[in-house]
């Protein structure tokens, strides 16, 4: 299981920025990440659809709308 998951959907104007941030963080921390389009899962769409993109760390919501890079790097290091 990847430690980081990015929840997105098509036509999400913030998702591209979040992808780039998550790619940089994952590369520097040496962890893998996955992207899930919430349109493929009705439960995810109901829960997260109005606040995408959402970053999950170890399955728990870490943030939404933007990636707080500093906080994410700290939390990844603290839980390593």
N, C-alpha and C positions, 0 to 999 in steps of 0.2 A: 504494500500500500504506500502510495506517495504521501509525504507529509503535508504537501501543499496542493490545494485544489482551487481553481478559479472557476466560479460559476458565471456564465455569460449567456447572451442570446444574440441573435443576428440583429443588425441595425442598432447596436448599443454603441453610442459615441464614446463612452469612457472605457470600453473593454480593450481597445487597442493599447491605450496607455497602461492599463493594468497588466496586460500581457507582457509588455516591454519591461515594466518594473519587476514583475514576478520572474521573468527570465533572468534578469540581472541578479536578483536576490538568490535565486536557486543556484545560479552558476557560482556565485561567491561563497555560498554556504555548502555547496556540494550536495544538494538535495534535489530530488526529482519533483516535478509538478504535473498535474493533469488539468485539463479544461473540460468542463461539462456544460453543454447548452441546456439550460433549464426547459427549453421547449420540448425536449425529449422525455421529460418526466413531469407529469401533472402535479405531483406533490411538491417537487422543487419549485415549479413555476408558481404555485400558490404561495409558498413560503417566502420566496426570494424575488419574485418577479418584478416588484416595484422598486427594488434597491440594488440593481445590478450595476457593475460587477460586484461579486462578493468573494472574499478570500477566506478559505477554510484552512486552519492549521490543525493537523491531526484530527480532522473531522468536525472541529468546533469553529463557529464563526469568529473570525479575527478582525474583519473590517469590511466595509462596503463603500461603494462609489469611487474610492481611490485606495491605492496601496500605501499604507504608512510604512515606508521602507525602513526607517530607523527602528521603529517598534517591532516590525516583523523580524529584522535581523537580530535584535536583542532577544526576542522570544524564542527564535530558533536556537540561538546559542545557549540560552538558559535551560532549554529542555533537551539538549543534545546528550 
